[in-house]
Amino acid sequence: MNMRQGVKRGITALLALALLALPGCGGDEDKPVTVQPQMGDLVQRVEETGTVVHRDTTPIFAQVNGQILSCLVEEGQTVQAGDVLYQLDRGDLDDQIVQAQLSLASAQESLRQAEKAGEDLRVVSYTSGVVTQIHVNPGDYVSAGTPVAQVVDSRNLKLTVPFTPEDAQSISAGAAAVIVFPQTGEELSGQVVRVYPNETVLTSGRRGVYVELSFSNPGAVSSGTQAQAKVGSAACMEAGSVEYAADAAVYASQAGRVASVAKQEGESISQGQVLLTLENDSITNAIASAVLGVESAQVSLDQLQAKGEDYTVTAPADGVIISRTAKTGDYAAAANTLATLAQPDSLQVQVEIDELLIHQVSAGQTADITFTDGDGTQRTYTGRVERVNDAGVSVGGVTSYVVEIGLEDSQGLKDGMNVQVSIVTQQVENCMLIPSSAVTNGTVRVLREGKEQVVSVETGASGGGSVEIVSGLTLEDQVIVG
């Protein structure tokens, strides 16, 4: 129905303006047709066809571009928040992650090398002993490979002497030994360190096997002193020279300026103990740069790995999938809707009301919603106007406004159904009613004492072919309707 041709209105059955059995009815065709005003209830309605829709819908879209490897949802399916709906191909991302892992490993290796160079700025002794010489002073600049000190271990001595091959076969590392000094006749206890694997031709032309022994310095033995050795019943073939257990130069592994010297000549030093410290800004800066490189590579990897979650599209909330626009094999573009989610109990009715009638509709008004199914069964639902949109929609020169109607019960209704909507815009109880056709420009013709008179009346609400008379008539008046 064209709403500019009039408003569909309903009126309760309490109004019975029957024309039969009233004065002036039947019999004489020349007499005017009259009715008497009746008391009744008037209900004014605006009626139109509406559509069932979901009040709030949530678009579901991909965060990234990618082909859909699997679609795990169908229209009408109920889902819970976190359910996986789509799985996108993340092949390119995995390649980027592998590359980022390699970049991180490279950055970590660069840091390891820089830190190793930094560790070399701390010059340490690789043997225990006494610092016999310091070759540098604080402030001196040294190059890599420069000897900076001499460390001697004179407390521990070693002696290497030959034994006959036959005796050497019965000697093994760890065996007790006796060190003999021919010049003084002094004997010291020692221990076999190792037995050389091969025979050697001695200066005398004989063949022997060298055996290395260790012993403690009682305090007076110096390097170069001649000594002999016995292991069990076996005696060495000839004397050898006593050596200090260590007599080694300490070298700088990196170039730099001497910042500090931790040991002085004559002081004892243990293996691994710092002898002096160097300064090298290039190495220090390289370490700082390598640290930043590792941090940057780690951040890049973390970001890529976190991005992997974007390739799994999940339900943002509990609800029902009311539409699905993408399936397995399709290409998902970022920000494009793949499906639409709605709350299962969020159905409402939307109806477009003509601009000539929209002023009668307001929030809070009740509405009757009817739907006739395929079997011809009519279902009726109760609703209430929740919102009247301010923005109109113009089509063919006619503007209409969308009215949203909430439902008390939506069982049996589905999104997209067409329904009949009847909005109660006004309701007047126990009022005087006459046919609307009897009123012309605020006047009514009546028969009074057999004579026709034109009476001015004040009208109120109207609907269903009837109009409310506020003043101007009585219930005894005969209103001419013909």
C-alpha positions in Angstrom: 0.0 0.0 0.0 1.2 3.5 -0.9 1.5 5.2 2.5 0.8 8.6 0.9 -2.7 7.3 0.1 -3.5 6.9 3.8 -2.6 5.1 7.0 -3.8 1.6 7.8 -5.5 1.8 11.1 -7.4 -0.6 13.4 -10.1 0.0 15.9 -11.4 -2.4 18.6 -14.5 -4.4 18.2 -16.3 -2.3 20.9 -17.2 0.2 18.1 -20.3 -1.0 16.2 -21.6 1.6 13.9 -24.2 -0.6 12.2 -26.4 1.1 9.8 -29.2 -1.4 10.1 -32.2 -0.8 12.4 -31.3 2.9 12.9 -33.7 5.7 12.0 -33.5 6.5 8.4 -32.3 3.1 7.4 -34.2 0.8 5.0 -37.6 1.3 3.6 -37.5 4.8 2.1 -34.6 5.4 -0.3 -35.1 9.2 -0.2 -34.4 9.4 3.5 -30.7 10.1 4.3 -28.7 7.3 5.9 -27.9 8.2 9.5 -26.0 6.7 12.4 -25.8 7.5 16.1 -22.5 8.3 17.8 -21.2 5.3 19.8 -18.8 5.1 22.7 -15.8 2.9 22.2 -12.0 2.5 22.2 -10.0 3.8 19.3 -6.6 2.5 18.4 -4.5 4.4 15.8 -1.8 2.4 14.0 0.9 2.8 11.4 1.2 -0.4 9.4 3.9 -1.5 7.0 6.0 -4.5 5.9 9.3 -5.0 7.8 12.3 -7.3 7.9 13.7 -9.4 10.7 17.4 -8.5 11.2 20.1 -8.9 13.8 20.5 -5.8 16.0 24.3 -6.0 16.4 26.5 -7.8 14.0 30.3 -8.3 14.0 32.3 -8.6 10.8 35.0 -11.2 10.8 37.9 -10.4 8.7 41.5 -11.4 8.2 44.4 -9.3 9.5 46.7 -10.3 6.6 46.5 -11.4 3.0 46.6 -15.1 2.2 44.9 -18.0 0.6 42.3 -19.8 2.8 43.6 -23.3 3.5 40.6 -24.4 5.5 37.2 -23.0 6.3 35.7 -24.5 9.5 32.4 -22.7 9.7 29.0 -22.7 8.0 26.2 -20.2 7.9 23.8 -20.7 10.9 26.6 -22.4 12.9 26.8 -21.4 16.6 30.4 -20.6 17.7 32.2 -19.7 20.8 34.8 -17.0 21.3 38.2 -18.3 20.2 36.8 -21.0 17.9 39.0 -21.3 14.8 37.0 -20.3 11.7 39.6 -19.9 9.0 43.2 -21.0 8.5 45.3 -19.0 6.0 48.4 -20.1 4.2 51.4 -18.7 6.1 54.1 -20.0 3.7 55.6 -16.6 3.0 55.6 -15.8 6.7 57.4 -19.1 7.6 60.1 -18.2 5.1 60.5 -14.8 6.7 60.7 -16.4 10.1 63.5 -18.7 8.9 65.4 -15.8 7.5 64.9 -13.8 10.7 66.2 -16.8 12.7 69.3 -16.9 10.6 69.7 -13.1 11.0 69.4 -13.6 14.8 72.0 -16.4 14.8 74.4 -14.2 12.7 73.9 -11.3 15.1 74.5 -13.6 18.1 77.7 -14.9 16.5 78.9 -11.3 15.9 78.2 -10.5 19.5 80.0 -13.6 20.7 83.1 -12.6 18.6 82.9 -9.0 19.9 82.6 -10.1 23.5 85.5 -12.5 22.9 87.6 -9.6 21.7 86.4 -7.7 24.7 87.5 -10.5 27.0 90.9 -10.4 25.4 91.3 -6.9 26.7 91.8 -8.5 30.1 95.3 -10.0 29.7 95.5 -13.1 31.9 98.3 -15.6 32.8 97.8 -19.0 31.4 100.0 -20.5 34.0 100.6 -20.2 37.7 103.8 -18.9 39.0 105.7 -15.7 39.9 105.7 -12.6 37.7 109.3 -12.1 37.0 109.1 -9.3 34.5 106.5 -6.6 33.5 107.3 -5.0 30.1 104.7 -2.3 30.0 103.3 0.5 32.1 99.8 2.1 32.3 99.2 4.4 29.3 101.5 2.4 27.0 100.0 1.3 23.7 100.6 -2.4 22.7 99.8 -4.3 19.6 98.3 -7.8 19.4 101.0 -10.3 20.0 103.2 -8.0 22.1 104.8 -9.8 25.2 103.8 -7.8 28.2 105.2 -10.0 31.1 107.1 -13.1 32.0 105.7 -15.7 34.5 107.9 -18.4 36.0 106.8 -21.3 38.1 110.0 -22.2 40.1 108.1 -24.0 42.8 107.4 -26.9 40.6 110.2 -28.5 38.6 110.4 -31.1 35.8 113.1 -33.4 34.6 113.2 -35.4 31.4 115.7 -38.3 31.2 116.0 -41.4 29.1 115.5 -45.0 30.3 116.2 -48.2 28.4 113.4 -49.4 26.3 113.0 -52.4 28.5 112.8 -50.4 31.7 110.4 -47.9 30.0 107.9 -50.6 29.3 107.5 -51.1 33.1 107.1 -47.3 33.8 103.7 -45.6 33.7 102.4 -42.1 34.4 101.7 -41.6 38.1 104.4 -43.9 39.3 106.7 -42.7 42.1 110.2 -41.6 41.3 113.4 -40.4 43.0 115.3 -37.4 41.7 119.0 -37.6 42.4 121.4 -34.7 42.3 125.0 -36.2 41.6 126.8 -33.0 42.7 125.3 -33.0 46.2 124.0 -36.5 46.5 120.6 -35.1 47.5 117.5 -37.0 46.6 113.9 -35.7 46.2 110.6 -37.5 45.7 109.0 -37.1 42.3 106.3 -38.6 40.1 106.2 -39.8 36.5 104.2 -37.4 34.3 104.4 -39.3 31.0 106.4 -41.8 29.1 107.3 -40.8 25.5 105.8 -43.2 23.0 108.9 -43.6 20.7 112.5 -44.6 21.2 115.2 -42.0 20.6 118.9 -42.3 19.6 121.0 -40.8 22.4 124.3 -38.9 21.9 126.1 -42.0 23.0 124.5 -43.9 20.1 122.3 -46.0 22.4 118.6 -46.1 22.1 116.4 -44.9 24.9 112.9 -43.8 25.8 112.4 -40.4 27.5 110.4 -40.1 30.7 109.2 -36.8 32.1 109.0 -36.4 35.8 107.8 -33.7 38.1 108.9 -32.7 41.7 108.7 -29.8 44.1 111.5 -27.3 44.5 112.8 -27.4 48.1 114.0 -23.9 47.5 117.5 -24.1 46.2 117.2 -25.9 42.9 117.4 -23.7 39.8 116.7 -24.3 36.2 119.6 -26.0 34.4 120.8 -28.1 37.4 121.8 -31.6 36.4 119.9 -34.5 37.9 119.2 -38.2 37.5 116.1 -40.3 38.2 115.1 -43.7 39.4 111.7 -45.3 39.0 111.5 -48.4 41.2 114.6 -50.5 40.4 115.2 -48.8 37.0 117.7 -46.0 36.8 117.9 -43.5 33.9 120.6 -43.9 31.3 122.0 -40.4 31.6 121.4 -37.2 33.5 119.2 -34.3 32.3 118.7 -30.6 33.0 116.1 -29.5 35.6 113.5 -27.1 34.2 111.0 -24.8 35.8 107.4 -26.1 35.4 106.6 -22.9 33.6 108.7 -20.1 32.2 106.3 -18.4 29.8 105.8 -15.0 28.3 102.3 -13.4 28.6 101.2 -11.9 25.3 98.5 -9.3 24.5 95.8 -10.9 22.3 94.4 -7.5 21.3 95.8 -4.1 20.6 95.0 -1.3 23.0 96.2 1.1 25.6 97.3 -0.3 29.0 94.6 0.9 31.4 95.9 -0.9 34.6 98.4 -3.4 35.8 97.1 -5.8 38.4 100.4 -7.6 39.3 103.9 -6.3 39.9 107.2 -8.1 39.5 107.8 -10.7 42.2 104.1 -11.3 42.9 102.5 -14.7 42.6 99.8 -15.2 40.0 97.4 -18.1 39.4 96.4 -19.5 36.1 93.6 -17.4 34.5 94.2 -14.5 36.9 94.2 -11.0 35.3 97.6 -9.5 34.8 96.7 -6.2 33.2 93.7 -4.6 31.4 93.7 -2.8 28.0 91.4 -0.2 26.6 90.2 -0.3 23.0 87.3 2.0 22.0 86.8 0.1 18.7 86.2 -3.2 20.5 84.0 -1.6 23.1 81.9 0.1 20.4 81.7 -3.1 18.5 80.3 -4.9 21.5 77.6 -2.2 22.0 76.7 -2.4 18.3 76.6 -6.2 18.4 74.3 -6.1 21.4 71.9 -3.7 19.6 72.1 -6.0 16.5 71.0 -9.0 18.6 68.2 -7.0 20.2 67.0 -5.8 16.8 67.1 -9.2 15.3 65.2 -10.7 18.2 62.5 -8.0 18.0 62.1 -8.7 14.3 61.8 -12.5 14.9 59.3 -12.0 17.8 57.2 -9.7 15.6 57.1 -12.2 12.8 56.3 -15.1 15.2 53.5 -13.0 16.8 52.2 -12.2 13.3 51.7 -15.9 12.8 48.5 -15.7 15.0 47.0 -13.4 12.3 46.9 -16.4 9.9 44.4 -18.1 12.2 41.0 -16.3 12.1 39.0 -17.0 15.3 35.5 -16.0 16.5 35.7 -12.7 18.5 32.7 -13.6 20.6 30.0 -16.2 21.2 27.3 -16.0 18.6 25.8 -17.3 15.3 27.4 -17.1 11.9 24.6 -15.3 9.9 26.6 -15.0 6.7 29.8 -16.5 5.2 31.4 -14.9 2.1 34.6 -16.9 1.9 35.4 -20.5 1.7 38.4 -22.9 1.3 40.5 -21.9 -1.6 39.5 -18.3 -1.7 42.0 -15.5 -1.3 41.5 -13.5 1.8 42.4 -9.8 1.6 43.2 -8.0 4.8 40.2 -6.1 6.2 37.8 -7.8 3.9 34.9 -9.5 5.6 35.0 -13.3 5.6 31.8 -13.9 7.7 29.4 -12.0 9.9 28.7 -12.9 13.5 25.6 -12.0 15.5 24.3 -12.7 19.0 21.6 -15.5 18.8 19.1 -13.4 20.8 19.6 -10.1 19.0 16.9 -10.3 16.4 14.8 -7.2 15.8 12.5 -5.9 13.2 13.3 -3.0 11.0 10.6 -1.2 9.1 10.7 1.9 6.8 8.0 4.5 7.6 7.0 7.2 5.1 8.0 10.7 5.9 4.4 11.8 6.1 3.8 9.4 9.0 7.1 9.2 10.8 6.1 12.0 13.1 3.5 9.7 14.6 6.1 7.1 15.6 8.3 7.4 18.7 10.4 5.2 20.9 8.4 3.2 23.5 5.4 2.5 21.3 4.1 -1.1 21.2 3.9 -3.0 17.9 2.3 -6.2 16.7 4.5 -8.3 14.5 2.8 -11.0 12.4 4.4 -13.7 10.2 2.6 -16.3 8.1 4.6 -19.4 7.5 4.4 -21.8 4.5 1.5 -23.7 6.0 -0.5 -20.6 6.4 -0.1 -20.5 10.1 0.1 -16.9 11.4 2.4 -16.2 14.3 2.1 -13.0 16.3 4.9 -11.4 18.3 4.9 -8.4 20.6 7.4 -5.7 20.0 8.3 -2.2 21.1 9.8 0.7 19.2 13.4 1.1 20.3 14.8 3.7 17.9 13.7 6.0 15.1 16.6 6.8 12.8 17.1 10.4 12.1 18.7 9.9 8.7 16.1 9.3 5.9 16.5 7.3 2.8 15.1 8.8 -0.4 13.9 6.5 -3.3 12.0 7.9 -6.2 11.4 11.2 -4.5 9.9 9.6 -1.4 11.8 9.7 1.8 11.4 7.1 4.5 12.9 6.5 7.9 14.0 3.2 9.4 12.3 2.3 12.7 13.9 -0.4 14.9 11.5 -2.6 16.9 12.7 -4.9 19.7 11.0 -8.3 20.2 9.9 -9.8 23.5 10.2 -13.2 21.9 11.9 -14.1 18.6 11.5 -17.9 18.6 10.7 -19.1 15.1 12.0 -15.9 13.4 15.2 -15.8 11.3 17.3 -13.1 9.9 15.8 -11.8 6.6 12.2 -12.8 7.1 9.5 -10.4 5.9 6.8 -9.6 8.5 3.8 -7.3 8.9 4.3 -4.5 11.4 1.5 -2.7 13.1 2.7 0.1 15.4 0.2 1.5 17.9 0.8 5.3 17.6 -2.3 6.4 19.6 -5.0 4.8 21.8 -8.1 6.5 23.2 -10.4 4.7 25.5 -14.2 5.3 25.9 -14.6 8.1 23.4 -17.5 9.2 21.1 -17.0 7.8 17.6 -18.6 8.4 14.3 -17.6 7.4 10.7 -14.8 9.5 9.4 -16.8 10.0 6.1 -19.4 12.0 8.0 -17.0 14.8 8.8 -16.3 17.5 6.3 -14.0 20.4 7.1 -14.8 20.2 10.8 -18.6 20.0 10.3 -21.2 17.2 10.5 -24.7 17.1 9.1 -27.3 15.9 11.6 -31.1 15.4 11.7 -32.6 17.3 14.5 -36.5 17.4 14.8 -36.7 16.1 11.3 -34.6 18.8 9.9 -31.0 18.6 8.5 -28.5 20.9 10.3 -24.8 21.5 9.8 -23.0 21.3 13.1 -19.4 22.3 13.9 -17.5 19.6 15.7 -14.1 19.2 17.4 -12.4 16.0 16.3 -9.6 14.0 18.0 -8.0 10.7 17.0 -9.0 8.8 14.0 -8.5 5.3 12.7 -10.2 2.3 11.2 -12.7 4.6 9.3 -13.8 6.2 12.5 -13.1 9.6 14.1 -13.2 10.7 17.7 -15.7 13.5 18.5 -14.5 15.7 21.3 -17.4 18.2 21.3 -20.3 19.3 19.1 -22.5 16.1 19.2 -24.5 14.0 21.6 -25.2 10.3 21.6 -28.8 11.1 20.6 -27.9 12.9 17.4 -28.6 11.3 14.1 -25.5 11.8 12.0 -26.0 11.8 8.2 -23.4 9.6 6.5 -24.8 9.5 3.1 
